[in-house]
């Protein structure tokens, strides 16, 4: 039997408005994690790691898409 995913994001987007500028922190992230899986989240500063984790952890809401 295959375990259902514990974390699923589909076409996740997060946009911030900074004055007249629009900053796309996340642009269409789709992923899933199953029980027992390990993953590393790496990238340069400003690449969207914290917004992604905040949305997965229900600390923030996406601008579009879904996170379950």
N, C-alpha and C positions, 0 to 999 in steps of 0.2 A: 504494500500500500504506500502510495506517495503522500507525504505530508503536504498540506496546503500551505502556501506562503504565510508567514507571520507579518511581514511588512511588504506593502505593495505601493508603488507610486506609478501614476500614469500621466504622461504628458505634463509633468509638474513645472510650473512657471512661477517666478517671483520677481516682481518689478518694484523698484523704489523710485519715487520722484524726489529729485534734489533740485529745488528751484525750478528752472525751466528744462532741466535735463532728466531724461528717463534712463535708469540704470537697470539692466536686465541681469539679476543675480543668478537666476536659473532659467534655462531656456529649453523646456521640453524633456525633462528627466523621467525616464521610465525604467524601473528596476523592481526586483523582488528578492526577498531573503527568506529562506526556509529554516526551520528549527535545526540548530546544530551547525549552520553555516557561519563562516568567519569572513569578514571583508575588511579591507583597509581603504580609508578615504583619504586620498592624497591629492595635492595640487598646490599651486602657488597662492600666496596671499591674494585675497580678492576673487578667488575662483568660484566661491559659492558653497564651500563646505559647511560653514556655520548656518546659513539659511536652510540648507537641506536638512541638517540634523535638527534644527529648531522646528521645522515643519513635521518631520517624522515623529519628534517627541511631543507634538501638540502644543508647543510654546508659541507658534506663529501659524498664520494661515496662508495658503498659497494664493497667488493672484489668479491662477487658472490651473486646471488639472485637479488631481485628487491624490490623497495619501491616506492609506488605510492601515 
